[in-house]
Amino acid sequence: MIHIPTLMITALGPTHGRKDFKCGAEILDRYLEKQAGQDVKRRISRVYVATDLQHPQVIIGFYTLSTLSIDLKQLPDQLAQKLPRHPVPAALIGRLAVNKTAQGQGVGTMLLADAIKRTLAVSDQIAIYAIVVDAMNDNASKFYEQFGFTRLSDDPQRLFLPLKSIHF
Ligand SMILES: CC(C)(COP(=O)(O)OP(=O)(O)OC[C@H]1O[C@@H](n2cnc3c(N)ncnc32)[C@H](O)[C@@H]1OP(=O)(O)O)[C@@H](O)C(=O)NCCC(=O)NCCS
C-alpha cells in the first residue's frame, strides 16, 4: 500500500538535496551524493528520484537505469533455446534505494514500477528483452523476487524479468 499519496518521480536535477539521503547502505548514499550527477552528465546512467510534492527538494528514494546485454549462458535453458545465439539487450536497474525514514511505505515498489514503465515505453522504439536488477545482498534479492524477478545463473545478485511477462 502507498502511504505517500503526493509522491512524484522525476529525473535527478540540480535542486535535489543529495547529501541528506540515508538508506542504510552507505555505498548507495555515497553513489547518490558523489557519482550520480556525473553519470547522468556522461550519459552512463539515468537517475530518477522520488520526492514528495510538499518538499520537492528532499529525495525520498532513487533508482538508476542504463542498458546492458545478457549472455545467453546466464539465462535458464528453456528461455535461451528460444533466442538467437548472441547476447540479448536488457535494461539495468543498477541501484534502487529508499530513505530510511520512508522505507516500508511502498516507495520501493513505486520506484520499481516506474523503472519498468519507462523501460516498456522505450522498448517500443528500441528492442529490450528483459529488465535486470543488481541486488546488494540476499535480502534485497527477496525484495525483487516477490515481483517475479529470478536470478541469472552465474550471478546470484543479478536478477531478471523478461518484458513479455509484464502486464500492467
Ligand atoms: C529494499 C528497499 C529498496 C525496499 O523499499 P521499500 O520502500 O522499503 O519497500 P516497499 O515498502 O515498497 O515494500 C514492498 C514489499 O517488499 C517487502 N520488502 C521491503 N524491503 C525488503 C527487503 N529488504 N527484503 C525483502 N522484502 C522486502 C515489504 O515487506 C513489502 O512487502 P508487503 O507489500 O508484502 O508488505 C529499501 O528498504 C532500501 O532502500 N533498502 C536499503 C538499500 C537496498 O537494500 N537496496 C536494494 C537494491 S540494491
The ligand as an SDF file (V2000), in Angstrom:
LIG
                    3D

 48 50  0  0  0  0  0  0  0  0999 V2000
   14.9160   -2.6400   -0.3210 C   0  0  0  0  0  0  0  0  0  0  0  0
   14.1900   -1.2840   -0.4000 C   0  0  0  0  0  0  0  0  0  0  0  0
   14.5270   -0.6010   -1.7310 C   0  0  0  0  0  0  0  0  0  0  0  0
   12.6760   -1.5300   -0.3040 C   0  0  0  0  0  0  0  0  0  0  0  0
   11.9770   -0.3070   -0.4110 O   0  0  0  0  0  0  0  0  0  0  0  0
   10.6780   -0.0280    0.4900 P   0  0  0  0  0  0  0  0  0  0  0  0
   10.0910    1.2590    0.0540 O   0  0  0  0  0  0  0  0  0  0  0  0
   11.0470   -0.1580    1.9070 O   0  0  0  0  0  0  0  0  0  0  0  0
    9.7690   -1.2620    0.0380 O   0  0  0  0  0  0  0  0  0  0  0  0
    8.1760   -1.2860   -0.0550 P   0  0  0  0  0  0  0  0  0  0  0  0
    7.5890   -0.5320    1.0800 O   0  0  0  0  0  0  0  0  0  0  0  0
    7.7670   -0.9110   -1.4290 O   0  0  0  0  0  0  0  0  0  0  0  0
    7.9510   -2.8430    0.1870 O   0  0  0  0  0  0  0  0  0  0  0  0
    7.2840   -3.6560   -0.7140 C   0  0  0  0  0  0  0  0  0  0  0  0
    7.3140   -5.0460   -0.1990 C   0  0  0  0  0  0  0  0  0  0  0  0
    8.6680   -5.5150   -0.1400 O   0  0  0  0  0  0  0  0  0  0  0  0
    8.9630   -6.0200    1.1470 C   0  0  0  0  0  0  0  0  0  0  0  0
   10.3660   -5.6530    1.4230 N   0  0  0  0  0  0  0  0  0  0  0  0
   10.8390   -4.4250    1.6370 C   0  0  0  0  0  0  0  0  0  0  0  0
   12.1770   -4.4790    1.8130 N   0  0  0  0  0  0  0  0  0  0  0  0
   12.5150   -5.7700    1.7210 C   0  0  0  0  0  0  0  0  0  0  0  0
   13.7370   -6.4610    1.8240 C   0  0  0  0  0  0  0  0  0  0  0  0
   14.8840   -5.8370    2.0690 N   0  0  0  0  0  0  0  0  0  0  0  0
   13.6980   -7.8070    1.6880 N   0  0  0  0  0  0  0  0  0  0  0  0
   12.5580   -8.4530    1.4340 C   0  0  0  0  0  0  0  0  0  0  0  0
   11.3580   -7.8450    1.3170 N   0  0  0  0  0  0  0  0  0  0  0  0
   11.3570   -6.5260    1.4600 C   0  0  0  0  0  0  0  0  0  0  0  0
    7.9990   -5.3200    2.0740 C   0  0  0  0  0  0  0  0  0  0  0  0
    7.7720   -6.1000    3.2230 O   0  0  0  0  0  0  0  0  0  0  0  0
    6.7650   -5.1890    1.2210 C   0  0  0  0  0  0  0  0  0  0  0  0
    6.0160   -6.3880    1.2330 O   0  0  0  0  0  0  0  0  0  0  0  0
    4.4310   -6.3370    1.5440 P   0  0  0  0  0  0  0  0  0  0  0  0
    3.8440   -5.4880    0.4450 O   0  0  0  0  0  0  0  0  0  0  0  0
    4.0490   -7.7710    1.4760 O   0  0  0  0  0  0  0  0  0  0  0  0
    4.3520   -5.7100    2.8760 O   0  0  0  0  0  0  0  0  0  0  0  0
   14.5800   -0.3400    0.7960 C   0  0  0  0  0  0  0  0  0  0  0  0
   14.3110   -0.9950    2.0010 O   0  0  0  0  0  0  0  0  0  0  0  0
   16.0550    0.0940    0.7800 C   0  0  0  0  0  0  0  0  0  0  0  0
   16.3890    1.1080    0.1920 O   0  0  0  0  0  0  0  0  0  0  0  0
   16.9450   -0.6260    1.4740 N   0  0  0  0  0  0  0  0  0  0  0  0
   18.3480   -0.2670    1.5470 C   0  0  0  0  0  0  0  0  0  0  0  0
   19.0540   -0.3530    0.2040 C   0  0  0  0  0  0  0  0  0  0  0  0
   18.8390   -1.6630   -0.5100 C   0  0  0  0  0  0  0  0  0  0  0  0
   18.9470   -2.7520    0.0860 O   0  0  0  0  0  0  0  0  0  0  0  0
   18.5280   -1.6030   -1.8340 N   0  0  0  0  0  0  0  0  0  0  0  0
   18.1810   -2.8020   -2.6230 C   0  0  0  0  0  0  0  0  0  0  0  0
   18.6770   -2.7700   -4.0030 C   0  0  0  0  0  0  0  0  0  0  0  0
   20.4490   -2.7200   -4.1340 S   0  0  0  0  0  0  0  0  0  0  0  0
  1  2  1  0
  2  3  1  0
  2  4  1  0
  2 36  1  0
  4  5  1  0
  5  6  1  0
  6  7  2  0
  6  8  1  0
  6  9  1  0
  9 10  1  0
 10 11  2  0
 10 12  1  0
 10 13  1  0
 13 14  1  0
 14 15  1  0
 15 16  1  0
 15 30  1  0
 16 17  1  0
 17 18  1  0
 17 28  1  0
 18 19  1  0
 18 27  1  0
 19 20  2  0
 20 21  1  0
 21 22  1  0
 21 27  2  0
 22 23  1  0
 22 24  2  0
 24 25  1  0
 25 26  2  0
 26 27  1  0
 28 29  1  0
 28 30  1  0
 30 31  1  0
 31 32  1  0
 32 33  2  0
 32 34  1  0
 32 35  1  0
 36 37  1  0
 36 38  1  0
 38 39  2  0
 38 40  1  0
 40 41  1  0
 41 42  1  0
 42 43  1  0
 43 44  2  0
 43 45  1  0
 45 46  1  0
 46 47  1  0
 47 48  1  0
M  END
$$$$
